Amino acid sequence: MTRFVKTALVTLAAGVVLLGGGAGAFRWKSQQYLDQLVTHPAGLCQITYQGRQHTGGVFRAGLALQGVRVACTPTTHGGPARGAVEYAVSRVWLEVVPWHPLQVHMRLDGPQSFAVPYEHDGVEDTRAFVLEGSPVDVFWPARSRPAGRAAFTAPFVHVRASGVSMTNVQGEWLWNTQATFQASVLGLSLSVEQMTVPAWPQYLQNVKAAFSMPGPYERLRVLEQEEESGQAIWPELLVQKASADWNGLKLGVTGHVRGGHATAMTGDFWLTVRDWKPFVERLQPEKILPPEQAAVFKTTLEDMIARGDRSGGKLVLSLSARNGYVYMGAVPLGQILPVVRLMQPPQGTQATQ
């Protein structure tokens, strides 16, 4: 055996030893980090689970949890809140790999529930939200920093009770604990290929939205008290943009959520409608509405158009949320939705297209 071959073999063996040792050290350190993450959570939250198991391989460090429940007790001006915000999920997988050493991959599998306590007119209650569908993948930074972002994806999500379904969801969650009044402490942006809403005919396509919560960080730690309705659970939010395609129309919403309790959000918004004339022109020729309803709708539409701005082919209308009701201009949205629902083509028509 030549000296060159011996040197190559020794070098290869040393490389294998170093690689194996490095992978073992990385896995051991990452496993310690994941264990500490679930046993000593930071902040005002507590994590409990029914089972825990180490997973992974030579180049992967993983942790699987079953029956996970997270309870967070916010503080108010009068001290800790009487109820906790609770999150529960059937199974959680956490994983760290050396080719993304500063990132944690978390997979949430099974139904997920959010329970938010609130008080209204002296009566305490809980608002529950349940998500189900495909597993949700979340990617967030391993290092704890004042500001950062986490990405999430889900092929299909369904919100139980409300009936809202979303396909191919992608988004980012951003935070900045050092935010001032001129910056956002939280931000959420997402895109949805297709969204189905029970109260809305057909589905929405190409849904894109971006929300933010103005700083400072104390907004997250202190929940304002409402004199009449008790604890407010709707925080102040800015709807930077929300757009979608529906039935040939291009819809866009911006606005400001100003608060409110669980069942009555308060806010003011602007609805922008593009390519609206062909939509309106279809109402009477296709006999979507009977003559009486068509006349009522025409009067309502003319009132909205008179209040809106049609410059550049756009129709800009005001939306407001008050006491659990949504108004389009001065007209309750409930008077408009029945007409809009009639725009859905008959099932036979859809099948022949």
WOJO-V732035 format. One record per residue. N is the residue number from 0. OMEGA is omega in whole degrees, 0 to 359 (none if undefined). Layout:
((N | OMEGA) (N | OMEGA))
This chain:
((0 | 184) (1 | 180) (2 | 180) (3 | 180) (4 | 179) (5 | 179) (6 | 180) (7 | 179) (8 | 179) (9 | 179) (10 | 179) (11 | 180) (12 | 179) (13 | 178) (14 | 178) (15 | 180) (16 | 180) (17 | 179) (18 | 179) (19 | 178) (20 | 178) (21 | 179) (22 | 178) (23 | 178) (24 | 179) (25 | 181) (26 | 180) (27 | 180) (28 | 180) (29 | 179) (30 | 176) (31 | 181) (32 | 180) (33 | 178) (34 | 180) (35 | 182) (36 | 183) (37 | 180) (38 | 180) (39 | 179) (40 | 180) (41 | 174) (42 | 186) (43 | 185) (44 | 175) (45 | 180) (46 | 172) (47 | 180) (48 | 183) (49 | 181) (50 | 179) (51 | 182) (52 | 177) (53 | 179) (54 | 178) (55 | 181) (56 | 182) (57 | 184) (58 | 179) (59 | 172) (60 | 185) (61 | 179) (62 | 180) (63 | 180) (64 | 177) (65 | 177) (66 | 185) (67 | 176) (68 | 179) (69 | 180) (70 | 180) (71 | 180) (72 | 179) (73 | 177) (74 | 176) (75 | 178) (76 | 180) (77 | 181) (78 | 181) (79 | 178) (80 | 182) (81 | 179) (82 | 180) (83 | 172) (84 | 186) (85 | 176) (86 | 180) (87 | 179) (88 | 185) (89 | 185) (90 | 178) (91 | 173) (92 | 174) (93 | 184) (94 | 175) (95 | 181) (96 | 184) (97 | 180) (98 | 169) (99 | 188) (100 | 182) (101 | 184) (102 | 176) (103 | 176) (104 | 180) (105 | 177) (106 | 179) (107 | 186) (108 | 180) (109 | 180) (110 | 177) (111 | 182) (112 | 175) (113 | 178) (114 | 184) (115 | 179) (116 | 175) (117 | 180) (118 | 181) (119 | 181) (120 | 177) (121 | 181) (122 | 179) (123 | 181) (124 | 180) (125 | 177) (126 | 184) (127 | 175) (128 | 181) (129 | 175) (130 | 176) (131 | 182) (132 | 181) (133 | 175) (134 | 179) (135 | 178) (136 | 181) (137 | 178) (138 | 183) (139 | 185) (140 | 180) (141 | 181) (142 | 177) (143 | 181) (144 | 179) (145 | 180) (146 | 180) (147 | 181) (148 | 176) (149 | 180) (150 | 178) (151 | 178) (152 | 176) (153 | 178) (154 | 182) (155 | 179) (156 | 178) (157 | 177) (158 | 183) (159 | 181) (160 | 179) (161 | 178) (162 | 179) (163 | 179) (164 | 181) (165 | 181) (166 | 178) (167 | 181) (168 | 175) (169 | 180) (170 | 178) (171 | 175) (172 | 183) (173 | 178) (174 | 178) (175 | 183) (176 | 178) (177 | 183) (178 | 175) (179 | 179) (180 | 181) (181 | 182) (182 | 180) (183 | 177) (184 | 177) (185 | 177) (186 | 178) (187 | 174) (188 | 181) (189 | 175) (190 | 182) (191 | 180) (192 | 182) (193 | 181) (194 | 178) (195 | 179) (196 | 185) (197 | 184) (198 | 185) (199 | 181) (200 | 181) (201 | 182) (202 | 175) (203 | 180) (204 | 177) (205 | 180) (206 | 177) (207 | 183) (208 | 177) (209 | 180) (210 | 177) (211 | 176) (212 | 181) (213 | 178) (214 | 7) (215 | 185) (216 | 182) (217 | 177) (218 | 179) (219 | 187) (220 | 183) (221 | 176) (222 | 181) (223 | 178) (224 | 175) (225 | 185) (226 | 186) (227 | 189) (228 | 179) (229 | 187) (230 | 178) (231 | 180) (232 | 176) (233 | 179) (234 | 175) (235 | 183) (236 | 173) (237 | 174) (238 | 184) (239 | 174) (240 | 173) (241 | 185) (242 | 179) (243 | 174) (244 | 179) (245 | 170) (246 | 180) (247 | 179) (248 | 173) (249 | 186) (250 | 177) (251 | 181) (252 | 168) (253 | 179) (254 | 189) (255 | 172) (256 | 188) (257 | 179) (258 | 182) (259 | 179) (260 | 194) (261 | 186) (262 | 184) (263 | 177) (264 | 177) (265 | 180) (266 | 178) (267 | 188) (268 | 174) (269 | 178) (270 | 178) (271 | 181) (272 | 177) (273 | 179) (274 | 186) (275 | 184) (276 | 177) (277 | 179) (278 | 182) (279 | 182) (280 | 180) (281 | 188) (282 | 186) (283 | 181) (284 | 181) (285 | 178) (286 | 176) (287 | 179) (288 | 169) (289 | 183) (290 | 182) (291 | 180) (292 | 179) (293 | 180) (294 | 179) (295 | 181) (296 | 180) (297 | 178) (298 | 179) (299 | 181) (300 | 179) (301 | 177) (302 | 179) (303 | 181) (304 | 179) (305 | 179) (306 | 185) (307 | 179) (308 | 184) (309 | 182) (310 | 179) (311 | 180) (312 | 180) (313 | 173) (314 | 183) (315 | 184) (316 | 179) (317 | 174) (318 | 177) (319 | 178) (320 | 181) (321 | 173) (322 | 177) (323 | 180) (324 | 178) (325 | 181) (326 | 172) (327 | 191) (328 | 177) (329 | 186) (330 | 175) (331 | 183) (332 | 179) (333 | 178) (334 | 183) (335 | 184) (336 | 179) (337 | 179) (338 | 181) (339 | 180) (340 | 180) (341 | 180) (342 | 180) (343 | 180) (344 | 175) (345 | 182) (346 | 179) (347 | 179) (348 | 179) (349 | 185) (350 | 183) (351 | 182) (352 | none))
